[in-house]
Structure formats: structure tokens, C-alpha cells
Amino acid sequence: MDRFETSYYERKVKNDPARRTRMAAQSRQWAQKNPSKRALTTRKSRQKSYDRYLTKLYEWRERNPDRVKEIKAKAIARRPWCTMLSHAKYRSKRDRAVYTLTHEWAQQVWTGRCAITGFPFSKGTRRAHPLSPSIDPTKGYTPSNCRFILNCINLFKGNMHEEQMLATARAIADWSRQEKRS
């Protein structure tokens, strides 16, 4: 094999264990003397690796859109509450509210039906999209203060307390019955 066909590393370092040990020791010493530079170089190399990973991932997603849809559908079918929890967490940060909900809590509470009306959640319709709003809007997102209800019920409720919402709903129902009689 010609010496130009092999790299410097292969010729000098790879085949010389003593030299490899010396170079590793020098590298460790440099890292101890220059911790900020070491952190920077490590961060840069990690970022490069992550960028390469993301590039490959995006390319794969572009080549396999049907497979991506299939994977997302399976994930949503397995744990339909995940998106709702992440949205609730975002809203709690935005509104500076308490957030202590967990996936374990969501798995125990999730029934696939609205906690107030009992109607099943259905895909694709905004009216029936499930959310996990607070029972009392001032208390934040805690397990004792949240449940899964239909989006239309949540929009109707707004910032009202539950008692106010139920009183309003009863008044609407009473009015509707009177209108039908007349």
C-alpha cells in the first residue's frame, strides 16, 4: 500500500498505542486548562451532529409522507391526550398559571367522552375537539381542576365558573322549551 493512500492518522497514530495514549493525555490536559473552549467545541460538534440528524429526518419525511401520517395516527390513537396536555402547558406558561398535569393523570381520566355532556369526541370537527380546560379558571391546570370537555362547551363556558355556566345553560333550555310551547 502506498503511503499516500493512507491517512496520517492511520500511518502514525493508529498503529502506535503509545502515541495514542500520549495524544489522549494531551487532549485531556488541554480540556482541563480550557474548559470554556472545550465546552464550545463540544457544543459545536453536538450541534453539527444534530443538524445532520435533522436534515436526514426532514429528507425522510419528504420521501415518506404516507408513513409519517400513519405514524402520527398511531401515536394519537394510543395517547389522544398528549396534544391537549402540551397545549395546556403552553397556555399555562403564557398565562403564568400553575401546571401540574401528568400523562398518568390524563390516562386515568381519559374516557373518550366529554366530562360534562357525555358526547364522544370525534375527529375532524372543531366543535367536538377535546380540550382540558380548568373548572375554575383562576386555579390553573391541576388534576383537581381539569377535565376533558368538548371545545364547544369550553367556548360556551368562557371564563365563567361552572355554576354560572350551568345556570346559563338551564336558562337557555328553559327559554327554548317556552318558545316551543308558544
N, C-alpha and C positions, 0 to 999 in steps of 0.2 A: 504494500500500500504506500502510495506516495505521501510525503509529509504535507502536501498542500490539500490533500483530500480529507485530512482530519483537522479538527479544530485545535486551538491552543490548549483548551481545557482537556480534551481527550489525550493529547500528547504529553502534557506536563503535569496536570493535576490529577486526573482520573486514575492514572496508573501509579501514582506516588502517594501512598497513605500518609506518610509523614508530612508531606506538603499540604494535603487536605486538612490534616489536623491543625497545622500552623495557620492556614488561611481561616479556618473556623474560629480559632482563638483570637486572631486579629480582628475578625468581624465582630465578635462578642465584645472585645475591648473598645472598639470604635462605638458600638451601640451604647455601652455604659458611659463613655465620655460625652456622647452627643445624643441624649435621649430625645430632644425635640426634633432633631434631624431624622432620627430613626423612626419616630412616630410619623413624621411627614412622609418618609419614603414608604413605610408600611401602609399608610393611608392611601397613598397614590397607587401602590400596586394593587391594593384591595379594590380601589375604585376602578382601575383598569379591568380587573377580573370581572367585577360586577357589570361594567359596561359591556364587556364581551358576552356575558351571560344574557343580559337584557336584549342585546342585538340578536342573538340566536333565538331567544324566546319569541321576539316580535316577528322574526322571519318565519318561525314555525307556525305562529298564529295566522300569519297571512297565507301560508300554504295550506293550512288545515282549518278553515273556518267552520266546517260542519262538526269536526271533532271538538273544537272549542265550545260550540253551542251544546253539544252532548255532555261534555264535562261540567259545564255550568248548570245545566238542567239537573244532572245527578246530584250535584252539591246542594242545590236549592231544595230538591226533593228530600234529601237526607236531613238537612237542617234549615228549614224555611225561615227561621227567626234570626239568622245571622245578619242579614242585611238590615233588618229592623233594629237590632242592637247597635250595629255600627252607626246608623243614622241617629239613634237616640244618644249615643256617646258624643257624636259631633255636635248635636244640638245642646247637650249639657255643657260642653266646653264653650260653645259660642255664647250661651246664656249664663255662663258661670253658675250652673246648678250642680247639685250633688248627683253623682252617678255611681251606683254600686251594683248594677245588674250583672249577672254572670250567665254563661251559656248553660250551666247546670240548672239555674233557676228557670231559664226560658224553656229548657227541655221538659221540666216538670210541669210548667204552667201551660204549655202549648197544647191545644186540643184541635186546632184546625177550624175552630168556630169563634165567632165574636163573643166576648165575655158578657156583653150586655144583651144583645138581641138573640144570640144563638144561631145566627145565619152563618153558613160555611163561607170561608174565604175562597174567592175564585181568582184565577189568574187572568191578567189582561185587562180587567175593568178597573178603572181608577176608583170607582165608587166602592168596590169591595176589596181594595188593597189593605192588608192588615198593617196596623201600626201598634206601637206600645207606648201610649201616652200616659201621662200622670193622672191619677184620680184627683188629687189636689195639686194644681199647677204650682203652688208655692213651695212644695216639699221636695221637688226634684225627682230623679229617677232612681228610686229604691224599690226593692222587691215588694214591700208592703204598699207601695203607692202606684204600682204599674200593673197593666194587664193588656192583653191583645184585643183590640176592638177594630171595627170597620172604620175606614177612613171617613166615610160619610157621617158616621156617628161622632167621630172626633172633630170634624169640621162643624157639626151642629153644636157640639159641646163648647168649643172655643176655649175661653178662659174661665168659664163658669165652673162652680163646684158641682159635684154630682147631684146634690139635692136640687139645685137651681135648674139643672138640665132636665131632671125627671119631672119637676113641676112644669117646666115649659112644654115638655112632651105631652104631659097629661092635658094641659090647656089646649094644645093643638088637637089632640084626639077628641076632647070634649067638643070643641068648636066644629070639628069635622062631622061628628055624629049629629049635632044640631043642624048643620047645613043640609045633611041628607034627609032629615025629617021634614024640613020645610020645603 
